[in-house]
Amino acid sequence: MTVIEPADFFLAFAMVHDVPEPLRFFEQAYDTLKIGGKLFFAEPRGHIPRESFERELGLAVAAGFKIQSLPQIRWSWAALLEKGVIQ
C-alpha cells in the first residue's frame, strides 16, 4: 500500500482563475497540506481584477486557510496562506 505524506508547501501561481471550481481546488490543497503547511497563491494583476483575487482569497479562507501575509509581488496579487490547527 502506498502512503502519501502531507505536503509542507503548495504553489498556485497564476492559475486559480482558470480552475472550474476554485473552492474545491482550495479544499483539496488544504487537505494535501500538513498542519502548519503553507500555500502561496498569486494571480496576475494585468489579467485578474483585484475583486476577483479577493473573491478567490475568500474561497481559500472558506476552505480553512488562514492569511499569513499579502506580499508585494510585481505584477501580481498575492497571499501566503497557512493550514492551521484543527479545532
Backbone as CSV, one residue per row, in Angstrom:
resi,resn,N_x,N_y,N_z,CA_x,CA_y,CA_z,C_x,C_y,C_z
1,MET,0.843,-1.170,0.000,0.000,0.000,0.000,0.895,1.242,0.000
2,THR,0.540,2.221,-0.804,1.274,3.469,-0.884,0.697,4.454,0.122
3,VAL,1.581,5.031,0.925,1.175,6.042,1.895,1.686,7.383,1.382
4,ILE,0.810,8.351,1.261,1.196,9.680,0.804,1.282,10.596,2.013
5,GLU,2.465,11.160,2.196,2.677,12.078,3.312,2.118,13.459,2.968
6,PRO,1.618,14.172,3.960,1.143,15.540,3.717,2.304,16.433,3.263
7,ALA,1.990,17.428,2.464,2.992,18.347,1.918,3.254,19.503,2.876
8,ASP,4.451,20.081,2.762,4.825,21.266,3.531,4.403,22.556,2.827
9,PHE,4.395,22.515,1.481,4.207,23.734,0.699,3.447,23.433,-0.580
10,PHE,2.614,24.373,-0.985,1.831,24.248,-2.208,1.919,25.595,-2.923
11,LEU,2.202,25.583,-4.220,2.301,26.800,-5.019,1.181,26.847,-6.043
12,ALA,0.429,27.945,-6.033,-0.633,28.159,-7.024,-0.377,29.526,-7.646
13,PHE,0.398,29.561,-8.708,0.826,30.818,-9.310,0.139,31.028,-10.657
14,ALA,-0.701,32.047,-10.726,-1.362,32.468,-11.958,-2.177,31.352,-12.607
15,MET,-2.942,30.619,-11.783,-3.715,29.521,-12.344,-5.097,29.339,-11.744
16,VAL,-5.344,29.828,-10.549,-6.639,29.580,-9.897,-7.790,30.163,-10.719
17,HIS,-7.556,31.282,-11.386,-8.627,31.882,-12.209,-9.073,30.967,-13.348
18,ASP,-8.271,29.974,-13.704,-8.629,29.018,-14.756,-9.242,27.727,-14.223
19,VAL,-9.301,27.582,-12.916,-9.838,26.363,-12.309,-11.367,26.442,-12.317
20,PRO,-12.055,25.401,-12.828,-13.521,25.454,-12.904,-14.218,25.590,-11.549
21,GLU,-13.662,24.961,-10.505,-14.255,25.013,-9.172,-13.186,25.434,-8.157
22,PRO,-12.927,26.750,-8.031,-11.849,27.193,-7.152,-12.018,26.790,-5.681
23,LEU,-13.251,26.747,-5.175,-13.433,26.322,-3.780,-12.949,24.886,-3.616
24,ARG,-13.315,24.030,-4.523,-12.865,22.633,-4.465,-11.340,22.549,-4.558
25,PHE,-10.743,23.366,-5.419,-9.285,23.408,-5.520,-8.658,23.737,-4.165
26,PHE,-9.160,24.799,-3.504,-8.596,25.193,-2.216,-8.845,24.123,-1.152
27,GLU,-9.997,23.481,-1.179,-10.264,22.397,-0.226,-9.284,21.245,-0.420
28,GLN,-9.010,20.896,-1.672,-8.079,19.805,-1.933,-6.652,20.193,-1.560
29,ALA,-6.277,21.432,-1.830,-4.954,21.912,-1.431,-4.828,21.862,0.091
30,TYR,-5.874,22.295,0.776,-5.880,22.276,2.246,-5.699,20.850,2.767
31,ASP,-6.427,19.914,2.173,-6.329,18.516,2.596,-4.960,17.912,2.313
32,THR,-4.261,18.429,1.312,-2.947,17.919,0.922,-1.841,18.356,1.881
33,LEU,-2.044,19.503,2.542,-1.003,20.063,3.410,-1.046,19.495,4.821
34,LYS,0.129,19.464,5.436,0.194,19.113,6.852,-0.192,20.351,7.670
35,ILE,-0.475,20.171,8.931,-0.758,21.304,9.823,0.458,22.223,9.812
36,GLY,0.213,23.508,9.607,1.303,24.478,9.508,1.858,24.606,8.096
37,GLY,1.363,23.777,7.163,1.806,23.863,5.775,1.342,25.169,5.141
38,LYS,2.070,25.612,4.136,1.806,26.894,3.501,1.344,26.723,2.057
39,LEU,0.487,27.646,1.635,0.064,27.764,0.238,0.392,29.180,-0.199
40,PHE,1.245,29.309,-1.223,1.494,30.617,-1.821,0.601,30.706,-3.043
41,PHE,-0.243,31.727,-3.054,-1.281,31.895,-4.061,-1.107,33.267,-4.701
42,ALA,-0.977,33.311,-6.028,-0.818,34.593,-6.724,-1.571,34.560,-8.042
43,GLU,-2.060,35.731,-8.435,-2.749,35.899,-9.703,-2.172,37.133,-10.410
44,PRO,-2.159,37.149,-11.751,-1.586,38.280,-12.494,-2.484,39.518,-12.464
45,ARG,-1.917,40.648,-12.037,-2.690,41.896,-11.947,-3.232,42.361,-13.280
46,GLY,-2.500,42.188,-14.348,-2.942,42.659,-15.651,-4.059,41.824,-16.251
47,HIS,-4.312,40.686,-15.664,-5.308,39.756,-16.210,-6.515,39.579,-15.278
48,ILE,-6.272,39.676,-13.988,-7.305,39.426,-12.980,-7.556,40.699,-12.165
49,PRO,-8.786,41.202,-12.130,-9.071,42.372,-11.297,-8.934,42.039,-9.800
50,ARG,-8.653,43.053,-9.029,-8.484,42.877,-7.582,-9.692,42.174,-6.960
51,GLU,-10.897,42.528,-7.390,-12.111,41.932,-6.832,-12.138,40.413,-7.054
52,SER,-11.671,39.971,-8.202,-11.627,38.527,-8.479,-10.628,37.836,-7.562
53,PHE,-9.463,38.459,-7.374,-8.473,37.892,-6.459,-9.040,37.825,-5.044
54,GLU,-9.686,38.889,-4.604,-10.258,38.909,-3.260,-11.350,37.854,-3.091
55,ARG,-12.130,37.623,-4.139,-13.150,36.562,-4.105,-12.477,35.188,-3.977
56,GLU,-11.423,34.962,-4.750,-10.683,33.699,-4.656,-10.047,33.548,-3.269
57,LEU,-9.511,34.630,-2.736,-8.918,34.599,-1.402,-9.976,34.242,-0.358
58,GLY,-11.174,34.767,-0.525,-12.286,34.422,0.370,-12.626,32.937,0.302
59,LEU,-12.528,32.347,-0.878,-12.764,30.907,-1.017,-11.685,30.108,-0.297
60,ALA,-10.442,30.596,-0.359,-9.352,29.926,0.350,-9.604,29.945,1.854
61,VAL,-10.063,31.067,2.359,-10.383,31.181,3.788,-11.570,30.265,4.127
62,ALA,-12.564,30.209,3.240,-13.712,29.320,3.464,-13.276,27.854,3.497
63,ALA,-12.206,27.530,2.782,-11.685,26.157,2.773,-10.882,25.841,4.034
64,GLY,-10.595,26.865,4.847,-9.901,26.634,6.110,-8.575,27.349,6.269
65,PHE,-8.071,27.967,5.210,-6.772,28.636,5.290,-6.836,29.911,6.112
66,LYS,-5.721,30.227,6.751,-5.534,31.494,7.455,-4.568,32.332,6.624
67,ILE,-4.861,33.618,6.482,-3.978,34.515,5.737,-2.795,34.879,6.637
68,GLN,-1.585,34.558,6.170,-0.377,34.906,6.917,0.168,36.267,6.496
69,SER,0.133,36.533,5.179,0.593,37.827,4.675,0.089,38.033,3.256
70,LEU,0.139,39.279,2.838,-0.205,39.655,1.469,1.043,40.308,0.869
71,PRO,2.019,39.493,0.442,3.291,40.044,-0.028,3.142,40.839,-1.323
72,GLN,4.020,41.806,-1.486,4.048,42.618,-2.699,4.904,41.890,-3.734
73,ILE,4.251,41.362,-4.759,4.925,40.670,-5.846,4.638,41.465,-7.116
74,ARG,5.674,41.863,-7.813,5.498,42.693,-9.005,4.507,42.058,-9.978
75,TRP,3.559,42.848,-10.422,2.538,42.462,-11.408,1.616,41.349,-10.933
76,SER,1.516,41.155,-9.624,0.658,40.080,-9.105,-0.111,40.530,-7.868
77,TRP,-1.264,39.905,-7.663,-1.948,39.910,-6.376,-1.441,38.644,-5.697
78,ALA,-1.105,38.691,-4.426,-0.511,37.505,-3.809,-0.906,37.379,-2.343
79,ALA,-0.899,36.125,-1.874,-1.181,35.835,-0.465,-0.400,34.593,-0.054
80,LEU,0.119,34.642,1.155,0.709,33.458,1.766,-0.304,32.965,2.793
81,LEU,-0.750,31.741,2.600,-1.794,31.152,3.442,-1.218,29.982,4.230
82,GLU,-1.839,29.685,5.367,-1.372,28.588,6.210,-2.540,27.709,6.657
83,LYS,-2.255,26.422,6.693,-3.231,25.479,7.255,-3.019,25.492,8.759
84,GLY,-4.049,25.895,9.478,-3.946,25.995,10.927,-4.260,24.703,11.633
85,VAL,-4.214,24.753,12.925,-4.535,23.611,13.766,-6.034,23.371,13.724
86,ILE,-6.424,22.137,13.518,-7.842,21.777,13.502,-8.382,21.852,14.929
87,GLN,-9.509,22.557,15.090,-10.062,22.736,16.434,-11.324,21.941,16.615
